[in-house]
Amino acid sequence: MSRFFATGTDSSEESSSEEDQIVRPAAPVYTFSDDEEETKRVVRSMKEKRYEEIDGIIHNIRNHRKIKDFSSALASFEELQKAYTRAAPVVAKEENGIAPRFFIRALVELDDWVAGAWADRDSRKTLSKGNSKALTSLRQKLRKYTKDFEAEISKFRENPDLPDDNEEDEERKDSSSEDESEEEKKPKEKVKARRSPEPPRRPPPEDDDSSDSMDWGSSSDDSSSSSDDEARGATTLRDKFLKKTTERDEDEEKEKKKSRKGRDRGAKIGKKDQADDGGEWETVRKGAATSDKPKMFAKDSDIDAALVVKKLGEISAARGRKRTDRRAQLELLHELRTVAQQHNLGDALQLKLRAATVAALFDYNPKVSDAMKPEYWSKLVENVDHMVTLLLAHEDMVLSESILEETEELVTPPYRVRGCLLTALERLDDEFTKLLKECDPHSNEYVERLKDEVRVSALIDRVCLVVERDGSPQEICRAYLRKIDHLYYKFDTRAIRKDLPPGEETSIKKMERLCKYIYANDESDRLRTRAILSHMYHHALHDNWFQARDLLLMSHLQETVQHSDPSTQILYNRTMANLGLCAFRRGNVKEAHGCLAELMMTGKPKELLAQGLLPQRQHERSKEQEKIEKQRQMPFHMHINLELLECVYLVSAMMIEIPYMAAHEFDARRRMISKTFYQNLRASERQALVGPPESMREHAVAAARAMRRGDWRACLDYIVNEKMNAKVWDLMVGADNVRAMLGRLIREESLRTYLFTYAHVYASLSLKSLADMFEMPRQKVHSLVSKMIINEELLASLDDPSECAILHRSEPTRMQALALQLADKVGNLVDSNERIFEKQGSFFQRGGAGRGDGRQRERMREGGWNRRTRNRRRDDERSHDE
């Protein structure tokens, strides 16, 4: 320390009169070193350091919230996580591992701010790209981070008005500092009392808010207090001359804290005394200043139906405008409906107001592609249901789109109201489908949303009653089609029961009644086409194979469906897939393969059935195309299992392709029945090492290779086992019957393959031995062999007394077949060479020197050969002489 402060000198007493007259400059008279300019050091604990760091970051986050700077808020939030990680040992030691309350308050405020910004879709669209991306990242990181503090956050939300821990500490510090300052001020006040009042030698600067404006005192003051300074020592002398630059700031902070605490206490008292004062809390929206809500009608106005309709026209005129508040419109319509109900203005006016509310609810969502919020969709269902209730209660009330507003009758019956109930129902059903598509299909939310289908189906039934009474045949067809859309893909267990009461209507009978009405009364081909496809789907779902097949053959839809709209084409693909499954369950393997071949050979069944989008490598979709295709997707509960489809297709192809390959093994012109199955089989044969099958496709290929050897047991084990049962066969209706059918078909096709492959080895075959080998009835073996002989697939004759099949030796052996195949290839090669030679001869004939008869060309060839021979001999003689 400097000796100037170490010794208490009396130089302050030696002041001259000249120095009293001279005004001292603003600069200090003496110079201190860097160590001496520092203020008194304060020792702080690790808790104070860490909490101060966290508090500073929280302050920055609150500033970012004010200006809606999500990018900076994201960066500050990441800093807050790191700061809290550094403070974790302190929290574990001081707070027993419980996060401090001010930190939890900051997390809750940030979470509420992010949630509000995310819910406000209109404001979110106006954000910049960086802010929008930062908002998404901040929301995800915050949700993930707050899972560790769920208990503290829930406890905080129960009592959010309690003070934070750091505020209580600061209060205690402030009170202790105030006590200390009061104790320090007491001796100073005594000293000032002993001093004589003298005016300051230099007036303090008015514009400076720092502590430079303090009174330095005169020389007489210094002389009067010199004895006290000597008693205190050098440190007090140093403190006396040093400037205190933080006193004013500390006073301001104290004032702010006191005012904030006063406001908090006032808010608590206001909440407690709210009932006594009669006041209510009002949420102030951002924007213009709040004002009282304007009244719907004047106080002395006579409210009647005409006045309400006029007010409704004013509210509806604001629809579609740029800055129209849609929520305020809904509130006004609700209030208008309440006023009409209080004045008993009739159900017809209530129906008109309900129709206007339904239209406003549809307009609430600005984007048609996005789904409506579930709460607004529930309000929509309630309003449409109330409209149907009013229409069913009054037979003399008609709601039609053909009624003009000038011809409406709302007061006296018969009532006539403008509107369209069927259009509202169709849009409501479409919004329900959008809600299902927006949910995660594997979550509980999807199940909750799917429960609302009962409400939708019941509402459609009630609307059908209204339309049947008042609507045209075309409107009835539209209503029936909506009913069919919720019915055609559902399996009815009553349809397969034999003890069903005769008067009860099953889903099959209901579908037939609805579809027949559409067949007879539809004026547009689209409704009739969709009704036929839905009818076929429902028949195939209940294994009515022949009815579904006859509908397909009579309608000729496979010839004209490519000209339909995309949704109808998707329904056609779904119907053909279900028809193929139905044929397979009935044992019609060829028909099942024919129905599924066109769908599976493209390699894109997922897109064709509208069950998802596959990434495209060559042609990338634009955003509009992807958006349109996503709108066409089917809800998850209507999906058809793709693995089941592929397995049925491969097994059907195996049962057709393997016997055909065995019968035409050496035929060079053999055709491929199923290209997909053939490629999978060839790829498996090219592998050097073939391990046990793992996937469903590998099981099908392994079964095909076993069938080629005639090993039906191995083939059946590959197709029907526990793994395949759980993944494929248990998904079918009547799984036990399907497995029994597979065992029967595999035995039959393995027997045919065995006869095609090894018939040339035997002179005769015992039918009884074949029946024992393939575990089949002898009559079935006899029937199969007879069919093969009739179709000229097997050259043999049956000997009934001995129950044997006598084979004829007209078929070539394997070596003979290979030799014949080689001869055919050599003959083809000779033919191709001759054709090439003929082309060269025609070239010489077109040339200038070769225009003559055949004798001249032959002479020219001979002359050229002789000339080449002479030249070769002459060269040989020259080389010999050399």
Secondary structure, 3 states (H helix, E strand, C coil): CCHHHHCCCCHHHCCCHHHHHCCCCCCCCCCCCHHHHCCCCCCCCHHHHHHHHHHHHHHHHHHHHHCCCHHHHHHHHHHHHHHHHHCHHHHHHHCCCCCCHHHHHHHHHHHHHHHHHHHCHHHHHCCCHHHHHHHHHHHHHHHHHHHHHHHHHHHHHHCCCCCCHHHHHHHHHHHHHHHHHHHHHHHHHHHHHHCCCCCCCCCCCCCCCCHHHCCCCCHHHHHHCHHHHHHHCHHHHHHHHCCCCCHHHHHHHHHHHHHHHHHHHHHHHHHHCHHHHCCCCCCCCCCCCCCCCCCCCCCCCCCCHHHHHHHHHHHHHCCCCCCCCHHHHHHHHHHHHHHHHHCCCCHHHHHHHHHHHHHHHHHHCCCCCCCCCHHHHHHHHHHHHHHHHHHHHCCCEEEECCCCCCCCECCCCCEEEECCHHHHHHHHHHHHHHHHHHCCCCCHHHHHHHCCHHHHHHHHHHHHHHHHHHCCHHHHHHHHHHHHHCCCCCCCHHHHCCCCCCCCCCHHHHHHHHHHHHHHHCCCHHHHHHHHHHHHHHHHHCCCHHHHHHHHHHHCHHHHHHHCCHHHHHHHHHHHHHHHHHHHHCCCHHHHHHHHHHHHCCCCHHHHCCCCCCCCCCCCCCHHHHHHHHHCCCCHHHCCCHHHHHHHHHHHHHHHHHHHHHHCCCCCCCCCCCHHHHHHHHHHHCCCCCCCCCCHHHHHHHHHHHHHCCCHHHHHHHHCCHHHHHHCHHHCCCHHHHHHHHHHHHHHHHHHHHHHHHHHHCCEEEHHHHHHHHCCCHHHHHHHHHHHHHCCCCCEEEECCCCEEEECCCCCCHHHHHHHHHHHHHHHHHHHHHHHHHHHHHHHHHCCCCCCCHHHHHHHHHHHHHHHHHHHHHHHHHHHHC
